[in-house]
């Protein structure tokens, strides 16, 4: 069965076995499907894949880095994939 696409992503193909970079885009007609500034996680259970909203991203509209930063700056941020809540827990350690 083929359902309407929400987004597509690709895993980079290179010789670095430690590289798991995924690049993706939301389809223009479904651009509001994912919440802006949220972290999503792909989970697998019993062969089925699920996309779970984990919460608000630790990256904000202001400060450093922010969503106003260049893509290279954002991608270089070590907390890019953490939610605000997860980052608070890390900083409390």
N, C-alpha and C positions, 0 to 999 in steps of 0.2 A: 504494500500500500504506500502511496506517495502523498505526503501531506504538504501544505504550503510551507515554503521555507521561511524561517525567521532570521537566520544568520548562517554564515559559512565561515569555516576556519581551515587553515592548513598548517601542518607541522613542517618546519623548515627541514629540508633534505640536505644534509652535509655529512662529513665523515666524523664529526665529533659525537661520540656515543653519549656524552653527558648533556648534550644540547637537546632540550625539550621545548624549544620556543614554538608557540602557536601564535599565528597571526589571524585575526578575524575581522569580520565586518557584519553589521546588521543590515538586512535588506531595507532599502529605502521605504518600502511600503509598510515595514514593521519597526521603524526606527524607535518607536516609543515602547516596544515590548520589554526591553531591559531598562531598569531605572538608571538615570544618569548618576554617576559617582558611586555606584555600588560594585562590590566585589562578588563575582559569581564563581562557583566551583562545579566542575563536572564530576559526578559521582557515578559509580557502577555498582549494580546489585543484580545478581543472577542473570547476567548478560544484557541487562537493560541499562541504558544511560540516562541520567537525570541531571538537570542543571538547577543548582540550588543558589538562591540569593543569600549570601552570607552576611550582608549588612553594608553600612556606609564605609566607603574607602577611607584609609588614613590620609590620602592625598586630598587637599582641599582646594577651594577657589583662590585662596590667598596663602602667603607664606612660601616656604621652599620645601620640596618642590610643590608646585601647584598645577592645576589643570591648564593654567596659562603658560606653563613652561614648554620648551620645545619637546617634541616626542623623544629625542635622544636623552634629554635630561630626565624625563619621566621614566623611561625604560631603565635608566641607570640607578634609580632609587631602590634601595634594598627593601623598603617597606611597601613597594608598589602593590603587592597582592594581599596586604593585611587590611583588615577592617580597623576602624578607630578603636573598637573594644579590644581586639587582639593586640594592637600596638600598645595600648595602655597596660595590658598584662605583661608584655615584653619589657616595658620600661620600669615596671615595678620589681623586676627580678634583680 
